[in-house]
Amino acid sequence: MRETAAAAVGALGRAAGAEKAARQGSGWYARYLWAFAAGQLVLVPVAVLWRGPVSAVVFGVTNALLVTGLSVYAARQRVVRRGFGVKHGVLVGSWAVVFALVVVLGFTVFGPSVPFAVGAALACALPLAVGAWTEMRGSV
């Protein structure tokens, strides 16, 4: 009976150690989200203020570099917390809705308005920044 109890205590200790390692190692997602949010401060004004083929090329290349860099960074991480897929889906979905709304309003209503571009960039970065903040709180 003592051997079974000792094995159970050992298994619980290993599980607690694995959970602690996962919590400490999951800070990468907060950094990922902060970088994505910072990218919005550049990409959204480009999308809203510039017009023409040059702006499309600059936006496309910059966005491709950001997404590629973040994807490579995420793929190299060893730890993914429980519920990561749902959280990531909600955050990216929220960002996509705000970004689509910003682009539509920027082209149809506001035009190349600098105050709108600033507010739009902050609005697009907000869901990602909130996600990064909650991730930082959860990984401590």
Secondary structure, DSSP 8 states (H G I E B T S, - for coil): -HHHHHHHHHHHHHHHHHHHHHHHHTHHHHHHHHHHHHHHHHHHHHHHH--SHHHHHHHHHHHHHHHHHHHHHHHT-S---TTHHHHHHHHHHHHHHHHHHHHHHIIIII-S-HHHHHHHHHHHHHHHHHHHHHHHHHT-
